[in-house]
Amino acid sequence: MNNVLVVDDNIPLAESVCEIFEDIGYTVNLAYDGIEGWEYIQHNTPDLIVSDINIPKINGYELLQRVRSYQASETTPF
C-alpha cells in the first residue's frame, strides 16, 4: 500500500494530511470534492482513501457507497 487518496475541501487541512502521509513515504493524491475523488478512483484505484464527510458535490457517505459498489475499489480501506 503506497497510494493514498485524500478527499477534503478544507485546503489547509487536506494539505496537512497529505504532508503527513508523504513524510512517511506514501504517494498522495488530493481531491477537493466528492466528484473529483470519484473520478480519480475510477481511473487510479488507490490503496487507501481518506475522506471528509462534508465535501461538495457528493458527500463522503455517497462517495463511500460508490466506492463499495465499484468492483475495482470495493475492498479499498476507506
Buried (B, 14 or more C-beta within 10 A) or exposed (E): EEBBBBBBBEEEEBBEBBEBBEEEEBEBBBBBBBBBBBEBBEEEBBEBBBBBEEBEBBBBEBBBEBBEEBEEBEEBEB
